[in-house]
Every structure is written in C-alpha cells, then in structure tokens.
Amino acid sequence: MRHKRSDFPEGFLFGAATSSYQIEGQSFGGAGRTHWDDFAETPGNVVRGETGARACDHYHRYAEDLDLVAAAGLDAYRFSINWARVLPEGRGPVNAEGLDFYDRLIDAMLERGLKPCATLYHWEMPSALADLGGWRNRDVAQWFGDFTELVMGRLGDRMFSVAPINEPWCVAWLSHFEGHHAPGLRDIRATARAMHHVMLAHGTAIQRMRALGMGNLGGVFNLEWASPADDSPEAQQAAARYDAIYNRWFMGGAFKGAYPALALEGLEPHMPAGWQDDFGTITAPLDWCGINYYTRKVLAPAPGPWPHVQPVEGPLPKTFMDWEIYPDGLHAFLTRTAREYTGDLPLYVTENGLASQDELHGETVDDPWRTEFLDAHLDACRRAMAEGVPLKGYMIWSLLDNYEWALGYEKRFGLVHVDFDTLERKPKTSYHALSKALKG
C-alpha cells in the first residue's frame, strides 16, 4: 500500500467490519428465525436460493477470525448483534446461549487488544416481529429499545462504541420500496412508515443506552453520491431528489430534526400520523457519526410515478458489484457531512471496500485491485482531514468473504478468502499489504 499508519494522526483507528447474519450461521446456537430466512427461502429472491444458515460459521470460529483481525495490526472490530439470536421471538424469553456467545466474543476482542464497536441491528428482523408489520409498525421502536436495553445491560460496560442501526436506507427504502432486500416489499406506504420508524427506533435506542450510563454512541449512515447524467435542469433535479431520499433524509432526521422537502413530496402523504412530533427522540444527541461509502450513482429523469429518477451507466471503472469506483465521493461526503450536519463531531468511515472475483491459486489470492481501492479512498480521507474534517477512523468492509444478501456467496468483499465448502480462511494479498502498512 502507498499509505502507512504514520501518515495518519496518533490515535486514528483502523478496523475491519462484519455483520452477524452474514458470517455467524443462523442455524447455530438457538437463534430464532428472521425475515432474511423467509426472504431467502422464497424462490427468485436470492442467487441460487442461498441462505445464511451456515455462512462462515463465525459462531464456532470466532477466535480464529479475531486472531486474523489482530494479526493484521488493526485496532478495532466492528460487528453486529443478531436480534433473533438473543430474542428468538424478538420479545419475551431470552436465548441465554445467544447472549453468552456475544459475551465470549467481546471478551475475546478485549483479550486481543481490539476495540469492540457494536451495531445493534444489521437487518435480521425476527420473523415473529415481521409478522406484526416489522418496520411498518410504530411499536418497532419500543421493541428495539427493549432489545437494546437487554443486550447493553449485559454487554455495555465493555463497548468502545455502539450504533443502533446499520444503513437505514437499506432497512427502509431498498427493502420496502425497491424490494431487493427482506421483507421484499414494493409499497410506498410501507416505505414511508419504515423510513420514519427506523429513525424513531434509532433515537429510542440511543435514549435507552444513555439511561444505562453509556457513552460513545453514534449513528451509521450509508451514503451514495448523486451525480446528474447531464447539465439539464431535469437531470439536476433527479440527482437532487435521489440525494434527498438516499442521504439527506437520514442525516437530516438525526442531526436537524427535519426531513428534506424533495423526499417528503412523495412520502408525506403516506407518513404515519403525528410523525412530526417524534424528532425530539430521533435527534437524541450522538457522540460520533459513521459513514458507509462505496460508490456513486449517475441519475437521469424518469417517466411514471414519483420519484421520477432512474440510474444510468456511468463511465468510471466498476467493481464486481457493477458499482463505479469514485473516491472523490467519499471526500465530498466527509466534507459535506461536517459542514452541513455534524460540525466538530468525530466522523468515522465505518465501511468502505469492494467486491471482486477473487480466486485461490495454490495458497494465494492475489487481489491488487483491492489494495488500490483502499489506497485511493484513504487518499480521499487524508484530503478531507487536511481540510479540517474531524475524521477519527477508517474501517474496511469486510474482514471475510461472506453472505452478500440477495447476491448469495458469489460477491467477495473480504480481506480474507473463505472457501464456502471447507470454510478454510486464507488471507489475500490485500490483507498482507494492509498488515505491513499498519505494522510498519
């Protein structure tokens, strides 16, 4: 890598990120059923009908995986806690084996000198709560608050940081409007409710953790830069509307207590009654803000119903996800977030990485494109920091090749190659390059 640890300020955190459903194995340890299990078992939703039943078997192999994090010279490990593993029905009886697993996992991080960075929801809604409407039901905020209080009452004394919900746009829009993720709806009324309730649940969880005396609490938002397809007013408006829905809705809710007008023009008629009264909870003060960044979209106007937006193919090189590689978008988001939303609040890049067709040849997986991608985005981080952005850390998605949701197991994001038949782990050349950069 071109970069090394000494290029960043003392105390700057480097980490790797994962999520529970994508690596643990849902069939282990008494975990309950989730709406992802239901979605994946429905024909046509997931490539080859693949599920997270075994995934990477991190549930049994977590010590080996944390050894890899530590051996890379990383400082922090961002992981998530599976709601249905702890509460198989989402409420009611606790699965002691599931809670004990996270107890062991956190202790194992601390034994290796790793900072535990927890996310409380990375998309595994318990099926029993999905039956009651899931994110469409206002009660989800209290269900999630109760789960938060239970889990952090047991684990909160050992956390470095906690964020309630990973990528609210994916939880609400991708899953309820576009139908690409569980629960697989394409319904504007469901979307409007989910867009609001996910923010209400976020704020409720923050309040519950504050009541436990916890600190270093943040929010994690996935952001996608919106570029107009041309200079026409119509394309400019399409890009602005996409930006409002994807980026500004969630940032605006959390930090300004307001949703953008360009998004409300389509969603407001479908919003739950009294939504305007919830911003006191939604804006519960945060200690930091996390940004997950991968790509940009090039947007053109579209006929038909709102939101009148369609993506068009852009000219830049693309990852195996067919996402354009656009590091300038990360720089732009870091500077815009600090300027317009968070001020002096510490920022973290909580996910950044790429999928590629990584193949094992002998004992080696050579992935120079991943190293180049990380270097280019670290350049963007350094430029933002030089301009005064209070960026305090950078986390790579992901530690392991894993279950990539509706795309099954074919999209590999990991620093570590996983053979999904044998589950053998082999660090890629990008892992070794990163380790050398961090350890000098």
N, C-alpha and C positions, 0 to 999 in steps of 0.2 A: 504494500500500500504506500501511496505517497504521503499519507498522514501518519503521525505517531502521537502518542499520548502527550508528549511535551509541547505539541502545537496548541494544546487547549489549557485553560486555566487550571490551577490546582483545585482539586475537588470536583471537577467536571466528571459526571458519571457516564460510564459506558455500560450498556446492558444488552441482554437478549430477551425477547418476548415470546410467550406461547399462550395458548388458551386451553382450558380444561377439556372441552368436548373434542378438540382437535387432536389431543395426544394421549389422554388418560386411558380411555377404554371404558365406554359406558356400561358394559356388561359386568364390570368388576365391582366388588365391594358394596353391594347392596344399593347402588344408585337407582333412583326412580326413572320412569320413562319421561322423555322430553318431547317437545313438539318437533325437534330435529329428527328424532327416531321415527315419528309418524310421517314427516315430510319425506325422509329418505326412503321409506318403505313404500311410498306411493310411486307407481311406475311413471317414468318420464321426468322426475324432478331432479335426480342426481345421476351423474355419469355412472353407468353400469350398476345403478342401484346400490352404490357403496354407502356404508354407514360408519358411524363412529363406535361400533360395538367393541372393537379391539383397538383401533387406531394405532398408536405407537406403544401401547402397554406401559405408558409412563407410570401408571398406578403401581406396577411392580418394579419398574426400572428407574424410578426417580433418582436413586442415589448415583447410578451411572450417569444419568443426564446432568445432574448438578455437578458431578466431577468434571464434565465437559465444559460447563459454564465457568467453573473456577480455573480450569487449566488454560482456558483462553485468555485469562487475565482480566475478565470482565468484573465489574463492581457490583452489578445489580441484576436481579432476575425478576422480570415482570410475568406474573402468572395470574390465572383466574380461578375462582372458587365456584364449583358447579352447584347451583341451587338444588337440583334434584338429587345430587349425591348426599347432601346434608339433610334435606327435607324431601323425601321421595314423592310426597303429595303436594309439595310446595308450602304446606302449612302442617300443623299437627305434629305427629311423632317424629323425633329426630333419629336419623340413622347414625348411631354412635360410631360405627366403623368408618363412615364417610368423614365425620368431623375429626376423628382420630387421625385419618390419613393426612389432612391438612396440618394438623398439629405436628406430625412427624416431618412433613415436607418443609415447614417453616424452620423447625429446629435444624434440619439438615442444611438449609441455606445458611443459617447463622453459624453452624459448625465450620462451614467453608468460607466464611468471611463475606458472604453475599448479602446484599440488602434486599429484603423481601418487599416487592412492590405489587400489591394485590389489586385485582379488579374483581368486583363482586358479581358482575353479570357480563358474560361473553356469549349470550344468545341461546342458552339452554333452558328456556322456559319449561317448567314441569308441565306435563300433559294435563294433569288434573286442574291446573290453573288455566291452561289454554282452553279447556272445556268450558270455563266460566267467562271466556272472552279474552283472556290474556291481556295484552297491551291495550285493547279496546275498552276494558273495564276500569273505571276510575279507582276501584278498590286495589288495583295492582300496586299503587303507590304504598299503601299500608302493608300489603303482603310483602313487598320488597323491603320495606322498612323493618318489619318484624324479622325477616331473614337476616338483614344486615345486623340488627341488634344481637341476634342469637350468635352469629358467626364471630362478630368482632368482640362480643363479650368473652369469648373463649380465646381468640387469636390476636386481638387488637394491641395487646401490650408488646408484641414483637414485630409490628409492622414498621417498615421505613415509610411507606406511603400507601394510600388507598384511594382508588377511584371507584365510584359506584358502577358506571355502565360504559362498556366499550362501544364506541361508534354508534351513537344514537340514530344517525341517518340510516344505517343498515338495519337497526332494530325496527325502525318505523317505516321509512319510505321504500327501501329495497324489498322489504318483506311484506308490506301491506298495499303498496301501490303498484310496484313492478312485479311482485310475486316470485322473485328469484330465490328468496330465502324463506325459511319457515316463519310464519304459517302458510306462506304461498298464496296470499290474497292479492286481488287486483280490484280494490274498492276504495274510492276516495273518502267515503265517510269513515271507514276503518282507519285509513291513513291519518286523517285529521286528528282523530282521537289518540292514535298511537303516538303521533308527533308531539302531542301535548303531554300525554300521560308518562312518556319516557322521561320528560324533563321534570315532571312532578315527582316521579319516583327518584330521580337523581337528587333533587333537593331534599326530599324526605330522608333519604339515606344519609346525606351529609348531616342533617339535623340530629339523627339518631346517634351518629358517631360522635358528634360534638357533645351530646349528652353523656356519652361514655368517657369524656375527657380526652378524646383522641385529637391529634393534630396531623399536619402534613397531608391534608385531604385535597384532592383535585378532581378535575373533570377531563375526560379524554374524548376528543372530537376528531373524526376523520374528515379531512378537507381535500377537495379536488378543485384545482384551479380551473376557472371557466374562461375560455378564450373564444371570442366571436369568430365565425367562419370567414367573415369578410368585414368591410368597413360600413356596410349598410346599417341604417338605424334598426332594422328588423333583427339583424344578427346581433347587434349590440344589446338589444332588449332581451333576446333569447338567452344570451350569456348572463345578463344581469339577473334574470329570473331563475336560471339554474343555480347561480351563486347564492341567491336568496334562500332557495329550498335546501340546497346541499350544505352550505356553510353558515350562512348568516342566521338561519332560524335557531340553531342550537347555541351558537355563540351569543346571539342577541338575547335569547331567553336566559341563559346563565349569567351573563355579565351586564346586561342592560335592562332586564325585565321587560322586554318587548320583542315581538316577532316582526320580521320585515314585511312591509306592505305588499311587495311583489309576490310573496308566498301566500299572504292572507287573502289576496284577491281570488284565489281558487279554493283555499282551505277554510276560510272563516265561516261560510255557510254550513259547514259540516262539523264545526268545533263543538265540544261538549258545553253545556250550559255553565255559565259562571267561570269560564276559563281565565278571564282577565283578572280574577281575584286570587289566582294561585302564584303570582310572581313573587310574593313575599317568601314562599317556600322555595321556589325554583332558583331564586338568587341567593340562597344560603351561601355565605362567604366562603371562598376557596383559597387555598394556600398556594396553588400552582395550577397550571393549565398544560395538558398534554395534547400534542398534535400528531395524528397518524397521517402520513403523506406518502402517496405512491405515484400519482400521475396527474394529468390534466385531461379535460375534455374540450374538443372544438365543437361549438354549438351553432346550429342554424335554426331559423324559424320553422315551425311545422304546422300544417293544417289540422283541423279537427279540434277536439276538446282541449281545454286548459290542461297542461301548462304551455302548449304551443312551442315545444322545444324538441329538437332531435340532434343527437350527436352525429358528426360526420368524421370520416377518417382524416387524421392529421398527418403531417409529413415527417414526423420525427421517428427515429428508431424505436422499436417496441419490444417489450418483454414477451415471455411466453403466455402471459395473460392478454396479450394484444393491447397492453397499456403503453402509451407514449412515455419515453424517458425524458423528463422535463425538470431537472434540478432547480431551475430558476423559480419554479412554482413553490418549492419549499422556502427559498429565500423570501419570496413575496409574501407567503403566509406568515412567516415568523415576524417580519417587519409590520405587516398589516395588523396582526393579532395584538402585538404590543402597542401599536399606535392607536388602534380603534377600540380595543376591548379590555386589555389586561394591564396596561401601564407597566409598573415596576414588578408585577407578579412574576415569579420564576416560570419559565417555559421549559418544557421537555419535548423532544421528539420521541414519542412513545412507540411508534412503529415506522420503519422505513426498510424497504428491501424489494427484491424482485423474484419472480418465478422464472425458471429456465429449465431446459431439457437436460438435466444433469445425469450423466451416465457413469456407472462404475466400470473402470478399466483396470483389471487386476485389483490392486489395493487402493487405487487413486480415483478421485473425482476431481477433475480439473475444471474450474469454473472462473476463469479470469474476468468474465463479464460481470460477475457479482462483485468482485473486488473493485472494478472500475465504477460500478454503480454506487457503491458505498463511498468511494473517494469523491465522486462528483457531488454527492449530497452532503458530505462533510465539508466540501468547499462552500456550498451554499450556507451551511451553518456558520462557518467561520466569517463569511461576508456579513451575515446578519449580526453576529456578535461584534464585529468591528464597527458596526453602525449603532451599537448601544443596546441591542436586544438582549435581555437577561436570560439567555439560554443556558441551562444548567446540566443538560444531559442528553444522550442520544442512545436509543435502543433499536436493535436490529430485529426485524421480523424475517426469519424466525430462527430459533435455535435448531429445530428439527424439521425435516420434511414431514408433512403431516396431512391430516384430512382437510382438504381445502373446500369444505362445504359442498355446494351443488356441483363442484368440479371433481369431487372424489379425490383420488390419490395421485392423479397424474401431474398436477402442478406443484413443482418442488420449490419451496421458498427457503429451505434450511441452509444454515452453515454446516450442518451435519447431515450426511446422506443416510436415509433409513431404507433398508430392504424390507418391503412390506410383507414378504413371505417369512423371512427368518427373524426380522426385527433387528438385525445387526446394524449398529451405528458405525459410520466411518466419516470422520471429519474431512471436509472438502478443502481444496487449496485455499479458498477464501477464508476458512477458519484459521488455517495456519498463518496466512498473511495478516489477519487481524490480530492473532495472538502475538506475533512478532512486533506489530506496531504498538500494541498496548504494553508489552513487557520489555520492550527495548532490546 
